[in-house]
Amino acid sequence: MDLIQTLMLYMTLTYAAAVSGAVPPEEMPAPTPTAVVETAAPQETFAVETPAAETPVPAPAVTPEPQPTITPNTGYRILRRRDKNDNVRAMQERLKELGYLNGTVDGAFGDQTWRAVIDFQRANGLTPDGDAGPATLTRLFEDPAVIPNLAAMTPTPVPTATPGPDGLIPIPEGGTESWVEIHLHTILYQGESLTIKDSMGHAAAPAMFYRGSELLLSLDDLATAAGWHFFADTGENFSLQAEGYILDVAVLPGALVMRSGPMAYLDAFSVTDAGRDVPVAQGDIVSENGRWYVSLDFLRKAMNADITWDEDENTLLIRMATKPMNDSAD
């Protein structure tokens, strides 16, 4: 109700009261305000643009170079440690040719050969278990893409030897000056331990030396301990009779005399077994200061000896089959 309507109502009531004699109201009722509802103006909405996610660009796929594969030849028999045969010898020769084997090629699958096989397998992508099976042997002998041990095959240049004022040739790399004696070793010949008496009367094994990577034996000591007949003359020649073999060794004409400090030695000889030529390499036989030394390969080639050097046990095993006398006389 607005103000005018209220006044009109008040006047009407007053007039009616006057006519009827009623007492007019003391106060005018307060008007009831009309509720005003305010409507909020709509807020303006702004659209926020969300940047589109960047689509990652895939990196170009790298195609690995195909590794050369070769089908394993199942004709190969597995070779393992403690095997001893010609197949092991052929494997050792190939490992040595590729630079993986530093030890002696003796046909015995020992620790050095086992480590060489593992190194070869690792370098050529094979399982490094040390067993030489068809996959390993096929890769070793038949694969033209076989990976050699290049670090070991890099040759060390050897300086050209020039004779000194006395006409002697200086000792080459790996010669007598680098000989290292092996102490506290054992030599088993035909299963029996070999010993000799030293200058103090104590029993000791025949002397052995490393000359570079080659193992050499004192032939004087070995013959004495094994009971072989050994005779050396003063002209750098000797004869040896053992297990049916009759070896005659003579210095080659024109052989160079090599020098080692104050001493000199020869290492070029011819060898015959009862008149038949025996192939020997330079360094198989060494004569120095009145003593004789032979390599393990010399005993193998000249006397068909079966030899194994167990480096872990510091033991040299030598076995020889007695040569029939009719073969010796041929």
MORA-V801620 format. One record per pair of residues at least 6 apart in sequence whose ideal C-beta (glycine too) atoms are under 7 Angstrom apart, sorted by the first residue. I is the first residue (numbers start at 0). GAP is how many residues later the second one is. Records with the same first field share a line. If there is no record, write none. Layout:
I->GAP  GAP
This chain:
0->30  31
2->28
5->22  25
9->18
12->11
13->10
16->6  7
66->58
67->77
69->68  69  72  73
71->62  63  66
72->61  65  69
73->60
75->58  61  62
76->10
77->53  54  55
78->8  9  12  30  53
79->29  51
80->28  33
81->27
82->26
83->23  24  25
84->22
85->21
87->19  20  21
88->16  18
90->41  46  49
91->9  13  21
92->12
93->46  47
94->6  21  25
95->9
97->48  50  51
98->49  50  53  54
99->16  19  20  49
100->11  12  15
101->111
102->9  10
103->111  192  205
105->201  202
107->200
109->198  200
110->200  201
111->199
113->16
116->13  15  19
117->10  12
118->30
119->20
120->6  7  15
121->6
122->24  26
123->15  22  23
125->9  10  13
138->7
139->6
157->14  15
160->8  9  11
162->6
163->6
167->89  91  96
168->87  88  89  90
169->89
170->6  87  88  89
173->37  38
174->83  85
175->84  89  112
176->83  84
177->33  34
178->30  31  32
179->29  30
180->26  28
181->26  27  28
183->130
184->20  23  129  130  131
185->7  19  128  129
186->7  18  19  129  131
187->127  129  130
188->37  129
189->129
193->11  12  31  32
194->8  9  10  30
195->8  10  25  28  29
196->6
197->6
205->11  12  15  16  19
206->11  14
207->7  9  108
208->7
213->69  81
214->80  81  94
215->70  77  78  79
216->76  77
217->73  75
218->11  73  74  75
219->71  72
222->7  17
225->16
227->12  13  14
228->12
229->8  10
230->7  8
231->6  60
235->15  30  51
236->12  13  14
237->11  54
238->8  9
239->7
241->61
242->60  77  79  80
243->78  79  80  81  84
244->28  57  58  78  83
245->27  28  82
246->24  26  55
247->24
248->20  22  36
249->19  20
250->15  17  18
251->16  17  18
254->11  13
255->12
256->7  9
257->6  7  9
262->25  26
264->21  22  23
265->21
266->15  16  18  19
267->14
268->11  16
270->7  9  31
271->6
272->29
273->54  55  56
277->23  24
278->22
279->18  21
282->12
283->10  11  13  14
284->9  13
285->7
295->11
298->6  8
299->7
302->17
303->16  17
304->13  14  15
305->13
306->10  11
307->9
308->7
309->7
